[in-house]
Amino acid sequence: MPESKSRASADAKKKNARKASAAKAQAENKKKQVALTDARGWVAPTFITLMLLGVLWIVVWYLTATTGIAVPVMSEIGNWNLLIGMGLMAASFGVATLWK
């Protein structure tokens, strides 16, 4: 038995409404994903900066200690420079855990 025109149009309206709501939900999910990725833009530069600063601290300390050049702060704290450099590198790995 054939369906009435009003029933067919009601089914079409329901399908269109479902498609529209699915598209709207998908668009909202994309906005949330974009917001999450934008919020973590500071992680990579901070990670790299802390790592390089830690390595540079240790290299400068070793070079100044072996050549006898006196750097005001580094010369006074002695072997604690190694802990400072390693601490900066550890902090960079801590920041790297936030990277998505």
N, C-alpha and C positions, 0 to 999 in steps of 0.2 A: 504494500500500500504506500503511495507517495506521501511525503511529509508536507505539511503546510508551509507556506512561505514565511509566516511569522515565526515558526519554530526554527527554521533554517537560519533566519537572520538573528535570532536570539543566541543560537549556538555560535554563530560567527562573532557576535559581540563579546561573548564570553572568552572565545579564543583570543580575540584582539586585546581584551583587558588583561588576560594572563601574559601575553607576550609583552605588553607595555609594562606590567609590574616586574616581570623578569628583567627587562632591559633597564628599568630604573634601579633595581637592586644591584645589577651588574655595574652600572655607572657609579653607584655609591661605593661599592667595593673597590673599584679602581681609584677613586678619590682617596680612600683610606690608605691604599697601598702606596700611592704617590706621596701622601703626607708622611708615611713612615720612612720612606727612602730619603726624603728631603731632610728629615729631622736628624739623620745620622751622617750628614755631609762633613761634619767636623772631625769624625773619628780617624779617617785615614791620614789627613795632614798632621793631626796631633800625635798619632802613633809613630809616624815617620820622624817627626821633629824630636820627640823624646828619645827615640832609638839613636838617632844621629848625635844628639846632644850627649847622651851617655857614652857613646863610643869616642866622641871627640874629647870629652872630659878625661877619659882614661888615657888616650893617646897623648894629650897635652901634658898630663901629669907625668907619664913615663918619660917623655922627651925632656921636660924641664928637670926632672929628678936626675937623669943620667948625664945631662950636660952641665948641670950646676947653675942653670938660670933660675933666679928667684922670682916666683910669681907670688904676690903678697898673700893671698888667701891659701893657695895650694901648698906653698912651702910651710906654712904654719901648721896645717892639719895633718901633714904627712901621709901615712898609709890609709887614712880615712877617705882619701880621694878615690880609692878603689871601691869602697862601699857606696860612695855617692854615685859614681858612674854605673855601678851594677844596679843601684836603686832606680836610677833614671831608666835603665833598660827594662827592669822589672815593671816599672810603671807603664812603659810603652806596651808591654805585653798585656797588662791589665786593661788598658784602653782598647787593645785589639779585640778583646772578647766582646766588645759592644758592636763590632763591625758586622753588618748584615749585607 
